[in-house]
Amino acid sequence: MNVGLETLRERSLLSLLDCEFAERLGVLAGETRPLVLLAAALTRREAAEGHICLDLGAGKDEGVFAERFAEFEVSSRPDPAELREALSGSSLVEVPDAVSNTEGDRARPLVLDASGRVYLRRYWSYQTRLAEQLRRRGLAPLDGVDEGLLIEGLDRYFPPSGEATPQREEQTSFDFMQAGNAEAHPSELDRQRLAAAVAMTRRLTVISGGPGTGKTATVVKILALAIEQARASGDESPLRVRLVAPTGKAAATLAAAIRRGAKSLELDDAVRDALPLEAVTIHRCLGVRSGARSGVRYDANSPLPVDLLVVDEASMVDLALMTRLFEAVPKEGRIILLGDEHQLASVEAGAVLGDVCRSTLPEGYGEEFAEMLGRLTRSVLPVAESGVGDPPRSALRNNVVRLTRSYRYASDRGIGALAAAINAGNPEAVLGILDDPEQSEVVRRGYIHDTREAHDAFRAEAIEGFTPYLREEDPIRMFEAFGAYRVLTPVRAGRAGVEGLNREIELLLRRAGVWDGAAGDPVGRPLLVSENDHPQGLFNGDIGFFVAPRDDRRGRPDVAFIGAENEVRRLSPARIPAHEPAFAMTIHKSQGSEFDRVAVVISDAAAEHATRQQLYTAITRARQQVTLYASADAIAQAVERDTKRSSGLGDALCAELPAR
């Protein structure tokens, strides 16, 4: 091997911490072989970049080796097979039994599995524990279901085709399953009803769908069905339901959607009163503590007092947090995961929702379960057929439902067509849609700092987009107007990042005369809270506005926030946790949000790290119109780069199962 730790650190391909981590492990274990130390450093680097493991199953010119060692000749790159062989005999590495997949008795810092994946021990532990939780809950049917009552409820909330269905927008033909290159099924199958049927018969349900597919609308009906079943069982204790999400903003959005959904349904008063109307962050639900008494209040030994847990925006939940959450739910408790498998994965290591959903493709249910679902949905369900020599099916084959039909976008134009082309990884189709003059919903300009034309277009759009909220004085009306338009970018730093764009937009608005007040006067500036502050009731992602104080004699502005019931809260700026201007947001921060119009700014430099998932997430934040300010090359680069985090979770879910 010609490439070592020092060379990689000098070229910024490994960090100083990566190298020191590996060298320190070597000192502690008496391991000096360069190959082993290199593998340890690479494993830590992969974890820092969101991967659960380092995959040594590829060749020198594939996967992580092709990406991380791209500037080196193939002949000088480390050989994955040699790394694997060196690791298998190292005192730093545990090689668990490939059949039982257990952790073994020795607590060594690295784990090498039978497929050539190298893990930091804690991530191996999380993956093993979560896989066991998913399999156990996924294979457990829900007993005591009154099928007659359930069918009656399903007919009420999901009437057969042709009858009016509450809470649905006009149906379009855009199919997110087709967009993701998976097999679509006949349009007559009501997948919302299917999701409800699965959720009412299994202890674990995963509902994946893009924007406008009705995930939360479906969950409201599932909750009503669950409460009706609990009441009919004769159990006098109420069904304990909790709603959670990874961020405060996502939790507030979920709660608001549940409240809207409850109002639009015809429900028995007792059922309506039993519906949960509040949601909290996962950390708050678990009672996460920091400081000297760090830990969690609820875990496997002290489970949550919950019968049914709904987790929204599950794609944002990392491996460690998802493991803790599953372990804290009682064994007899039910879990529903909601999310979009095509969106960005979590900031921390893991892509749990994506791993779970991919493990169940192609779609198909167990024969007996498909027969029961057929009765509940009045449809014919696909059966998972396994022939001799076929790989084993996922343990969750009966638990995942994809809501494939969008009630917001059409498939043959605009945002729907663009989303499909992005998910298909087709840059030619993406650019063709963006450059089509008849596609008024989606437009591409050049990068804003490349040409005068692009900058002028961005300036005019930003002024038009933000002027309406600046013309309002009432905070509620400001908040409503501000939600119509937002600027998104994949990066934080630089002229095309959040920091630079926020400065530029504020300057544009002041120079245009639409923002009154002297330079430096914050009144009118929107702010985005960037950390949770439970005592103040403020959460990461909350939007507020600097407004004139009620008492003009104070001289200092207030910051106004809008509560769940549209009440206005005014706080002193000194009481606001960490925050930043909110004209521009990172694409990651925008997950779970929706705007009428979106501008996406991607510089050529940012495009070197932008991904298909980022682009898809950005454009689907818009309900009506998207403008992309990027070069054709930048967009093509993003579309071609598919984020696939290294993980063994999918394989663990597809391991051989006992006959059932």
C-alpha positions as CSV (number, residue, x, y, z in Angstrom):
1,M,0.0,0.0,0.0
2,N,1.4,3.4,-1.0
3,V,-1.1,5.6,0.7
4,G,-0.9,6.0,4.5
5,L,-2.5,8.0,7.3
6,E,-0.1,10.9,7.0
7,T,-0.6,11.3,3.3
8,L,-4.4,11.2,3.6
9,R,-4.3,13.8,6.5
10,E,-2.0,16.1,4.5
11,R,-4.5,16.0,1.6
12,S,-7.5,16.6,4.0
13,L,-8.9,13.2,3.1
14,L,-8.7,12.2,6.8
15,S,-8.9,14.6,9.7
16,L,-6.4,14.9,12.5
17,L,-9.0,13.4,14.8
18,D,-9.4,10.4,12.5
19,C,-5.7,9.7,12.5
20,E,-5.2,10.3,16.3
21,F,-8.2,8.0,16.9
22,A,-6.6,5.2,15.0
23,E,-3.1,5.7,16.4
24,R,-4.5,5.8,20.0
25,L,-6.3,2.6,19.5
26,G,-3.1,1.1,18.1
27,V,-1.2,2.1,21.2
28,L,-3.8,0.7,23.6
29,A,-4.0,-2.6,21.8
30,G,-0.4,-3.0,20.7
31,E,-1.4,-2.8,17.0
32,T,1.1,-1.2,14.7
33,R,0.2,-2.5,11.3
34,P,-0.5,0.4,8.9
35,L,-3.4,-1.4,7.2
36,V,-5.3,-1.9,10.4
37,L,-4.7,1.7,11.6
38,L,-5.8,3.0,8.2
39,A,-9.0,0.9,8.4
40,A,-9.7,2.3,11.9
41,A,-9.2,5.9,10.7
42,L,-11.4,5.3,7.6
43,T,-14.1,3.8,9.8
44,R,-14.2,6.8,12.0
45,R,-14.3,9.1,9.0
46,E,-17.2,7.2,7.5
47,A,-19.2,7.5,10.8
48,A,-18.5,11.2,10.9
49,E,-20.0,11.5,7.4
50,G,-23.2,9.7,8.3
51,H,-22.3,6.1,7.5
52,I,-22.8,3.3,10.0
53,C,-19.8,1.4,8.8
54,L,-16.9,1.2,6.3
55,D,-17.8,-1.2,3.5
56,L,-14.9,-3.4,2.4
57,G,-17.0,-5.5,0.1
58,A,-16.1,-3.4,-2.9
59,G,-13.0,-3.2,-5.0
60,K,-10.3,-0.5,-5.2
61,D,-12.3,1.4,-7.9
62,E,-15.7,1.2,-6.2
63,G,-17.7,2.8,-3.4
64,V,-15.8,4.7,-0.7
65,F,-12.4,3.8,-2.2
66,A,-13.2,5.3,-5.6
67,E,-14.6,8.4,-3.9
68,R,-12.1,9.0,-1.1
69,F,-9.0,8.0,-3.2
70,A,-10.1,9.5,-6.5
71,E,-6.9,11.6,-6.8
72,F,-4.8,8.4,-6.5
73,E,-4.0,5.9,-9.2
74,V,-6.0,2.7,-8.6
75,S,-2.8,0.8,-8.2
76,S,-1.8,2.9,-5.2
77,R,-5.1,2.7,-3.4
78,P,-5.5,0.4,-0.4
79,D,-6.9,-3.0,-1.4
80,P,-10.2,-3.7,0.5
81,A,-9.4,-7.4,0.5
82,E,-6.0,-6.8,2.2
83,L,-7.6,-4.5,4.7
84,R,-10.2,-7.1,5.5
85,E,-7.6,-9.8,6.0
86,A,-5.5,-7.7,8.3
87,L,-8.5,-6.7,10.4
88,S,-9.7,-10.3,10.8
89,G,-6.5,-11.1,12.8
90,S,-6.2,-7.9,14.8
91,S,-6.6,-7.5,18.5
92,L,-8.6,-4.3,17.8
93,V,-11.3,-6.1,15.9
94,E,-14.1,-8.5,16.8
95,V,-15.4,-10.9,14.2
96,P,-18.9,-11.9,15.4
97,D,-20.4,-15.2,14.5
98,A,-21.8,-14.9,11.0
99,V,-24.7,-17.2,11.7
100,S,-26.0,-15.9,15.0
101,N,-25.0,-12.3,14.3
102,T,-24.3,-11.8,18.0
103,E,-21.9,-9.3,19.5
104,G,-19.7,-11.8,21.1
105,D,-18.1,-11.7,24.6
106,R,-15.2,-9.3,24.0
107,A,-15.7,-5.6,23.9
108,R,-13.2,-4.7,21.2
109,P,-13.5,-1.2,19.6
110,L,-14.1,-2.3,16.0
111,V,-16.3,-5.0,14.6
112,L,-15.9,-6.8,11.2
113,D,-19.0,-8.6,10.0
114,A,-19.3,-11.5,7.6
115,S,-20.0,-9.1,4.6
116,G,-16.8,-7.1,5.1
117,R,-18.3,-4.1,6.9
118,V,-16.2,-2.5,9.6
119,Y,-18.1,-0.8,12.5
120,L,-17.2,1.3,15.5
121,R,-18.6,-0.9,18.2
122,R,-21.3,1.5,19.3
123,Y,-22.8,1.6,15.9
124,W,-22.6,-2.2,15.6
125,S,-24.5,-2.4,18.9
126,Y,-27.1,0.1,17.8
127,Q,-27.6,-1.6,14.5
128,T,-27.9,-5.1,16.1
129,R,-30.3,-3.8,18.8
130,L,-32.5,-1.9,16.3
131,A,-32.7,-4.8,13.9
132,E,-33.8,-7.1,16.7
133,Q,-36.5,-4.5,17.7
134,L,-37.7,-4.1,14.1
135,R,-37.9,-7.8,13.5
136,R,-39.6,-8.6,16.7
137,R,-42.2,-5.9,16.4
138,G,-42.6,-6.4,12.6
139,L,-43.4,-10.1,13.0
140,A,-45.9,-9.5,15.9
141,P,-49.5,-9.3,14.8
142,L,-51.9,-7.2,16.7
143,D,-54.3,-9.5,18.6
144,G,-57.9,-8.8,19.5
145,V,-58.9,-6.8,16.4
146,D,-62.6,-6.7,15.7
147,E,-62.5,-7.2,11.9
148,G,-66.1,-6.4,11.3
149,L,-65.8,-3.1,13.2
150,L,-62.5,-2.4,11.4
151,I,-64.1,-2.9,8.0
152,E,-67.0,-0.6,8.9
153,G,-64.5,2.1,10.0
154,L,-62.4,1.7,6.9
155,D,-65.4,2.1,4.7
156,R,-66.4,5.2,6.6
157,Y,-63.0,6.9,6.5
158,F,-61.8,5.5,3.2
159,P,-65.0,5.1,1.1
160,P,-64.8,2.9,-2.0
161,S,-63.7,4.6,-5.2
162,G,-66.2,7.0,-6.6
163,E,-67.5,8.2,-3.3
164,A,-66.5,11.5,-1.6
165,T,-63.5,11.2,0.5
166,P,-62.8,13.8,3.1
167,Q,-59.4,15.4,3.5
168,R,-58.3,14.7,-0.1
169,E,-57.2,17.2,-2.7
170,E,-58.1,16.6,-6.4
171,Q,-56.3,13.4,-7.3
172,T,-53.5,13.6,-9.9
173,S,-51.6,11.0,-11.7
174,F,-48.1,11.6,-10.2
175,D,-46.8,8.4,-8.7
176,F,-43.9,8.6,-6.3
177,M,-43.3,4.8,-6.7
178,Q,-42.6,5.4,-10.4
179,A,-40.4,8.3,-9.5
180,G,-38.3,6.1,-7.3
181,N,-37.9,3.4,-10.0
182,A,-39.9,0.8,-7.9
183,E,-42.8,-1.2,-9.1
184,A,-46.1,0.5,-9.0
185,H,-49.4,-1.3,-8.5
186,P,-52.8,-0.8,-10.0
187,S,-54.3,2.7,-9.4
188,E,-57.5,1.2,-8.0
189,L,-55.7,0.1,-4.8
190,D,-56.3,2.7,-2.1
191,R,-52.9,2.9,-0.5
192,Q,-54.1,5.1,2.3
193,R,-56.7,2.5,3.2
194,L,-54.0,-0.2,2.9
195,A,-51.8,1.8,5.3
196,A,-54.6,2.0,7.8
197,A,-55.4,-1.7,7.5
198,V,-51.7,-2.6,8.1
199,A,-51.5,-0.2,11.1
200,M,-54.6,-1.8,12.6
201,T,-53.2,-5.3,12.4
202,R,-49.5,-5.0,13.1
203,R,-47.5,-3.7,16.0
204,L,-45.1,-1.9,13.6
205,T,-46.1,0.1,10.5
206,V,-43.9,2.1,8.2
207,I,-45.7,4.6,5.9
208,S,-43.5,6.2,3.3
209,G,-44.7,8.9,0.9
210,G,-43.8,12.1,-0.8
211,P,-45.3,15.5,-0.2
212,G,-49.1,15.6,-0.9
213,T,-49.6,11.8,-0.5
214,G,-51.6,12.2,2.6
215,K,-49.5,10.7,5.3
216,T,-50.8,12.7,8.2
217,A,-54.4,12.7,6.9
218,T,-54.1,8.9,6.9
219,V,-52.7,8.8,10.4
220,V,-55.6,10.9,11.8
221,K,-58.0,8.2,10.5
222,I,-55.7,5.4,11.9
223,L,-55.8,7.0,15.3
224,A,-59.6,7.3,15.2
225,L,-59.8,3.6,14.2
226,A,-57.5,2.6,17.0
227,I,-59.5,4.5,19.6
228,E,-62.8,2.9,18.3
229,Q,-61.2,-0.5,18.6
230,A,-60.0,0.2,22.1
231,R,-63.4,1.5,23.2
232,A,-65.2,-1.6,21.7
233,S,-62.8,-3.9,23.5
234,G,-64.4,-3.0,26.9
235,D,-61.1,-1.7,28.3
236,E,-62.1,1.3,30.3
237,S,-58.6,2.8,30.3
238,P,-58.0,5.2,27.4
239,L,-55.6,4.4,24.6
240,R,-52.3,6.1,25.4
241,V,-51.1,7.8,22.2
242,R,-48.0,9.9,21.8
243,L,-47.0,12.0,18.8
244,V,-43.3,12.7,18.3
245,A,-40.9,14.1,15.7
246,P,-37.2,14.7,15.6
247,T,-37.3,18.5,15.9
248,G,-39.6,21.0,17.6
249,K,-40.7,22.5,14.3
250,A,-41.6,19.1,12.9
251,A,-43.5,18.3,16.1
252,A,-45.5,21.5,15.9
253,T,-46.2,20.8,12.2
254,L,-47.4,17.3,13.1
255,A,-49.7,18.5,15.9
256,A,-51.2,21.2,13.6
257,A,-51.9,18.7,10.9
258,I,-53.5,16.3,13.3
259,R,-55.8,19.1,14.6
260,R,-56.7,20.1,11.1
261,G,-57.5,16.5,10.2
262,A,-59.6,16.0,13.3
263,K,-61.7,19.0,12.5
264,S,-62.5,17.8,9.0
265,L,-63.7,14.3,10.0
266,E,-67.1,13.3,11.2
267,L,-66.2,11.7,14.6
268,D,-68.0,10.5,17.6
269,D,-67.4,13.1,20.4
270,A,-65.7,10.5,22.6
271,V,-63.3,9.6,19.8
272,R,-62.6,13.2,19.0
273,D,-61.9,14.0,22.7
274,A,-59.5,11.0,22.8
275,L,-57.4,12.1,19.8
276,P,-53.9,13.4,20.8
277,L,-53.6,17.1,19.7
278,E,-50.0,17.8,20.9
279,A,-46.7,16.5,19.8
280,V,-43.2,16.7,21.3
281,T,-39.6,16.1,20.2
282,I,-38.2,12.6,20.5
283,H,-35.7,13.9,23.0
284,R,-38.4,15.4,25.2
285,C,-40.5,12.3,25.0
286,L,-37.6,10.1,26.1
287,G,-36.7,12.6,28.9
288,V,-33.1,13.1,27.6
289,R,-31.0,14.8,30.2
290,S,-27.6,16.6,29.7
291,G,-24.9,17.7,32.1
292,A,-23.8,15.8,35.1
293,R,-26.9,13.6,35.2
294,S,-26.9,12.9,31.5
295,G,-29.1,10.0,30.3
296,V,-32.7,9.3,29.5
297,R,-35.7,8.9,31.8
298,Y,-37.3,6.2,29.6
299,D,-35.5,3.2,28.2
300,A,-35.9,-0.6,28.1
301,N,-35.9,-0.9,31.9
302,S,-38.3,2.1,32.4
303,P,-40.6,2.0,29.3
304,L,-42.7,4.9,28.1
305,P,-46.3,4.9,29.3
306,V,-47.6,4.6,25.7
307,D,-49.8,2.1,23.7
308,L,-49.3,3.7,20.3
309,L,-46.4,5.9,19.2
310,V,-46.5,8.0,16.0
311,V,-43.1,9.2,14.7
312,D,-43.2,11.8,12.0
313,E,-40.3,12.8,9.7
314,A,-38.7,9.5,10.4
315,S,-36.1,10.0,7.7
316,M,-34.5,12.6,9.9
317,V,-34.1,10.2,12.9
318,D,-30.6,8.7,13.2
319,L,-29.6,5.2,14.1
320,A,-28.8,5.9,17.8
321,L,-31.9,7.9,18.5
322,M,-34.2,5.4,16.7
323,T,-32.7,2.6,18.7
324,R,-33.3,4.3,22.0
325,L,-36.8,5.2,21.0
326,F,-37.8,1.7,20.0
327,E,-36.3,0.2,23.2
328,A,-38.3,2.7,25.3
329,V,-41.6,1.6,23.8
330,P,-43.2,-1.4,25.8
331,K,-43.1,-4.7,24.0
332,E,-46.8,-4.7,23.5
333,G,-46.8,-1.1,22.3
334,R,-47.4,-0.2,18.6
335,I,-45.2,2.1,16.5
336,I,-46.1,4.0,13.3
337,L,-43.2,5.6,11.4
338,L,-44.0,8.3,8.9
339,G,-41.6,9.8,6.4
340,D,-40.3,10.1,2.8
341,E,-37.7,7.5,1.9
342,H,-36.5,9.8,-0.9
343,Q,-35.7,12.7,1.3
344,L,-32.4,13.6,3.0
345,A,-31.2,11.2,5.7
346,S,-30.5,12.2,9.3
347,V,-27.6,14.5,10.2
348,E,-26.1,11.9,12.4
349,A,-25.1,8.4,11.3
350,G,-27.6,6.2,9.7
351,A,-30.5,6.2,7.2
352,V,-33.0,4.0,9.1
353,L,-36.1,4.8,7.1
354,G,-34.3,4.3,3.8
355,D,-32.7,1.0,4.9
356,V,-36.1,-0.3,6.1
357,C,-38.0,0.6,3.0
358,R,-35.3,-0.6,0.5
359,S,-35.2,-4.0,2.3
360,T,-38.8,-4.6,1.4
361,L,-38.5,-4.1,-2.4
362,P,-39.9,-5.5,-4.5
363,E,-43.2,-5.1,-2.7
364,G,-45.2,-8.2,-1.7
365,Y,-46.9,-9.5,1.4
366,G,-47.0,-12.9,3.0
367,E,-49.8,-15.1,1.5
368,E,-52.0,-15.2,4.6
369,F,-51.5,-11.6,5.4
370,A,-52.2,-10.5,1.8
371,E,-55.5,-12.5,2.0
372,M,-56.5,-10.7,5.2
373,L,-55.5,-7.3,3.8
374,G,-57.6,-8.1,0.7
375,R,-60.7,-8.5,2.9
376,L,-60.0,-5.2,4.7
377,T,-59.1,-3.1,1.5
378,R,-61.5,-4.9,-0.9
379,S,-58.5,-5.2,-3.2
380,V,-56.1,-7.9,-4.5
381,L,-52.7,-7.5,-2.8
382,P,-49.3,-8.5,-4.3
383,V,-47.9,-11.7,-2.7
384,A,-44.2,-12.0,-2.0
385,E,-43.2,-15.1,-3.9
386,S,-39.8,-16.7,-3.2
387,G,-38.3,-19.3,-5.4
388,V,-35.5,-21.7,-4.8
389,G,-32.3,-19.8,-4.5
390,D,-33.9,-16.4,-4.1
391,P,-32.6,-14.2,-1.4
392,P,-34.6,-14.2,1.8
393,R,-37.4,-11.6,2.1
394,S,-37.3,-8.8,4.7
395,A,-38.8,-9.4,8.1
396,L,-40.8,-6.2,7.5
397,R,-42.3,-7.3,4.2
398,N,-45.8,-7.0,5.9
399,N,-45.1,-3.7,7.6
400,V,-44.2,-1.1,4.9
401,V,-46.7,0.8,2.8
402,R,-45.8,3.4,0.3
403,L,-48.3,6.1,-0.5
404,T,-47.4,6.5,-4.1
405,R,-50.1,8.9,-5.4
406,S,-49.6,12.6,-5.0
407,Y,-52.7,14.7,-4.6
408,R,-50.7,17.9,-5.1
409,Y,-48.5,17.4,-8.2
410,A,-49.2,16.2,-11.7
411,S,-46.8,13.7,-13.3
412,D,-46.5,15.2,-16.7
413,R,-45.5,18.7,-15.8
414,G,-43.9,21.0,-13.2
415,I,-42.7,19.9,-9.8
416,G,-44.1,16.4,-10.2
417,A,-42.3,15.7,-13.4
418,L,-39.1,17.3,-12.0
419,A,-39.3,15.2,-8.8
420,A,-39.7,12.0,-10.9
421,A,-36.7,12.8,-13.1
422,I,-34.5,13.6,-10.1
423,N,-35.4,10.4,-8.3
424,A,-34.7,8.5,-11.4
425,G,-31.2,10.0,-11.5
426,N,-31.8,11.3,-15.1
427,P,-29.9,14.7,-15.5
428,E,-30.9,15.0,-19.2
429,A,-34.6,14.7,-18.3
430,V,-34.2,17.1,-15.3
431,L,-32.5,19.8,-17.5
432,G,-35.0,19.3,-20.3
433,I,-37.9,20.0,-17.9
434,L,-36.1,23.0,-16.4
435,D,-35.3,24.5,-19.8
436,D,-38.8,23.9,-21.3
437,P,-40.4,27.3,-21.7
438,E,-43.9,25.7,-21.3
439,Q,-43.0,24.4,-17.8
440,S,-43.8,27.6,-15.9
441,E,-43.8,25.9,-12.5
442,V,-40.1,25.0,-12.6
443,V,-37.5,27.4,-14.1
444,R,-33.7,27.4,-14.2
445,R,-31.6,30.5,-14.1
446,G,-27.8,30.7,-14.0
447,Y,-26.0,30.8,-10.6
448,I,-26.8,34.3,-9.1
449,H,-23.2,35.4,-9.1
450,D,-22.3,34.2,-12.6
451,T,-24.2,36.6,-14.7
452,R,-26.0,39.9,-14.4
453,E,-29.1,38.4,-15.8
454,A,-29.3,35.7,-13.1
455,H,-28.6,38.1,-10.3
456,D,-31.2,40.6,-11.5
457,A,-33.7,37.7,-11.7
458,F,-32.9,36.6,-8.2
459,R,-33.1,40.2,-6.9
460,A,-36.5,40.8,-8.5
461,E,-37.8,37.4,-7.2
462,A,-36.5,38.0,-3.6
463,I,-38.0,41.5,-3.5
464,E,-41.4,40.2,-4.8
465,G,-41.3,37.2,-2.5
466,F,-40.5,39.0,0.8
467,T,-42.3,42.3,0.2
468,P,-45.7,41.1,1.2
469,Y,-44.7,40.1,4.8
470,L,-42.8,43.4,5.2
471,R,-46.0,45.3,4.4
472,E,-47.8,43.7,7.3
473,E,-47.7,45.0,10.9
474,D,-49.7,42.3,12.6
475,P,-47.4,39.4,13.5
476,I,-50.0,36.7,12.5
477,R,-50.4,38.2,9.1
478,M,-46.6,38.6,8.8
479,F,-46.1,34.9,9.6
480,E,-48.7,33.9,7.0
481,A,-47.2,36.1,4.3
482,F,-43.7,35.0,5.1
483,G,-44.6,31.3,4.6
484,A,-45.3,31.9,1.0
485,Y,-41.7,32.2,-0.2
486,R,-38.2,30.9,0.9
487,V,-34.7,30.7,-0.4
488,L,-32.9,27.3,0.0
489,T,-29.3,26.3,-0.3
490,P,-27.3,23.1,0.4
491,V,-24.6,24.9,2.4
492,R,-24.2,27.3,5.3
493,A,-20.9,29.2,4.5
494,G,-19.9,31.3,1.6
495,R,-21.7,33.7,-0.7
496,A,-24.1,31.0,-1.9
497,G,-24.6,29.7,1.7
498,V,-27.2,30.6,4.3
499,E,-24.9,33.2,5.9
500,G,-24.1,35.0,2.6
501,L,-27.6,34.8,1.2
502,N,-29.2,36.2,4.3
503,R,-26.9,39.2,4.2
504,E,-27.4,39.7,0.5
505,I,-31.2,39.5,0.7
506,E,-31.5,41.9,3.6
507,L,-29.3,44.4,1.6
508,L,-31.5,44.0,-1.5
509,L,-34.7,44.6,0.4
510,R,-33.3,47.7,2.1
511,R,-31.9,49.1,-1.1
512,A,-35.2,48.5,-2.8
513,G,-37.0,50.6,-0.2
514,V,-39.4,47.8,0.8
515,W,-37.8,47.4,4.3
516,D,-38.2,50.6,6.2
517,G,-35.8,51.7,8.9
518,A,-32.2,52.6,9.1
519,A,-29.4,50.0,8.5
520,G,-29.0,47.9,11.5
521,D,-32.6,48.4,12.7
522,P,-33.8,44.8,13.2
523,V,-37.5,45.5,13.1
524,G,-38.9,43.3,10.3
525,R,-36.1,40.8,10.3
526,P,-37.3,37.2,10.4
527,L,-35.3,34.8,12.6
528,L,-34.9,31.1,12.7
529,V,-34.4,29.5,16.1
530,S,-31.5,27.0,15.9
531,E,-31.7,25.2,19.3
532,N,-34.4,24.0,21.6
533,D,-35.3,26.0,24.7
534,H,-38.0,24.1,26.6
535,P,-38.5,26.7,29.4
536,Q,-39.3,29.4,26.7
537,G,-41.3,27.0,24.6
538,L,-39.1,27.6,21.6
539,F,-37.7,24.9,19.4
540,N,-35.1,24.4,16.6
541,G,-36.8,25.6,13.4
542,D,-39.3,28.0,15.0
543,I,-39.8,31.3,13.0
544,G,-40.1,34.7,14.7
545,F,-40.0,38.4,13.8
546,F,-38.4,41.5,15.3
547,V,-41.3,43.8,15.8
548,A,-41.7,47.3,17.3
549,P,-42.3,47.2,21.0
550,R,-45.7,47.8,22.4
551,D,-44.3,50.5,24.7
552,D,-42.4,52.8,22.4
553,R,-40.6,54.3,25.4
554,R,-38.6,51.1,25.7
555,G,-36.8,51.7,22.5
556,R,-35.8,48.0,22.1
557,P,-37.8,45.7,19.7
558,D,-39.7,42.6,20.7
559,V,-39.5,39.2,19.0
560,A,-42.9,37.9,18.1
561,F,-43.7,34.2,17.7
562,I,-47.0,32.6,16.7
563,G,-48.4,29.8,19.0
564,A,-50.3,26.7,18.0
565,E,-53.6,28.4,18.5
566,N,-52.5,31.5,16.6
567,E,-51.8,33.5,19.7
568,V,-48.9,36.0,19.6
569,R,-46.1,35.7,22.0
570,R,-43.7,38.6,22.5
571,L,-40.3,38.0,24.0
572,S,-37.3,40.1,24.7
573,P,-34.4,39.4,22.2
574,A,-32.3,38.6,25.3
575,R,-34.6,35.6,26.0
576,I,-34.3,34.0,22.5
577,P,-31.9,31.0,22.2
578,A,-29.4,30.7,19.4
579,H,-30.9,32.0,16.1
580,E,-30.1,33.3,12.7
581,P,-31.9,35.3,9.9
582,A,-34.5,33.3,8.1
583,F,-34.7,34.6,4.5
584,A,-32.5,31.7,3.5
585,M,-32.4,28.2,5.0
586,T,-30.3,25.1,4.4
587,I,-32.2,22.4,2.5
588,H,-31.8,20.1,5.5
589,K,-33.4,22.7,7.8
590,S,-36.3,23.0,5.4
591,Q,-37.4,19.4,5.8
592,G,-41.0,19.2,7.0
593,S,-41.8,22.7,5.8
594,E,-43.9,23.8,2.8
595,F,-43.9,27.1,0.9
596,D,-45.9,28.4,-2.1
597,R,-42.7,29.3,-3.9
598,V,-39.1,28.3,-3.5
599,A,-35.8,29.6,-4.9
600,V,-32.9,27.1,-4.7
601,V,-29.4,28.5,-5.0
602,I,-26.5,26.1,-5.8
603,S,-23.0,27.3,-6.7
604,D,-20.6,25.1,-8.7
605,A,-18.6,24.7,-5.5
606,A,-21.6,23.6,-3.5
607,A,-22.6,21.2,-6.3
608,E,-19.5,19.2,-5.7
609,H,-21.1,17.9,-2.6
610,A,-24.8,18.3,-3.4
611,T,-26.9,15.1,-3.9
612,R,-30.0,13.9,-5.6
613,Q,-31.8,13.7,-2.2
614,Q,-31.0,17.3,-1.5
615,L,-32.3,18.5,-4.8
616,Y,-35.5,16.4,-4.5
617,T,-36.0,17.7,-0.9
618,A,-35.6,21.3,-2.0
619,I,-37.9,21.3,-4.9
620,T,-40.7,19.4,-3.1
621,R,-40.8,22.1,-0.4
622,A,-42.7,24.2,-3.0
623,R,-46.4,23.8,-3.5
624,Q,-46.6,25.9,-6.7
625,Q,-43.3,27.1,-8.2
626,V,-39.6,26.5,-8.0
627,T,-36.7,28.5,-9.5
628,L,-33.3,26.9,-9.5
629,Y,-30.3,29.3,-9.6
630,A,-27.5,27.0,-10.7
631,S,-25.5,26.1,-13.8
632,A,-26.6,23.1,-15.9
633,D,-23.4,21.3,-14.8
634,A,-24.2,21.9,-11.1
635,I,-27.7,20.4,-11.4
636,A,-26.4,17.5,-13.4
637,Q,-23.8,16.8,-10.7
638,A,-26.4,16.8,-8.0
639,V,-28.7,14.5,-9.8
640,E,-26.0,12.0,-10.6
641,R,-24.8,11.8,-7.0
642,D,-27.0,9.4,-5.0
643,T,-26.5,9.4,-1.3
644,K,-26.3,5.8,-0.2
645,R,-25.1,5.5,3.4
646,S,-23.2,2.3,4.2
647,S,-25.2,0.1,6.5
648,G,-25.9,-3.5,7.3
649,L,-29.4,-2.9,8.7
650,G,-31.1,-3.9,5.5
651,D,-29.2,-7.2,5.4
652,A,-30.0,-7.8,9.1
653,L,-33.7,-7.4,8.3
654,C,-33.4,-9.9,5.4
655,A,-31.5,-12.6,7.3
656,E,-33.1,-16.0,7.3
657,L,-36.3,-16.1,9.3
658,P,-37.9,-19.1,11.0
659,A,-40.9,-20.5,9.2
660,R,-44.2,-18.8,10.1
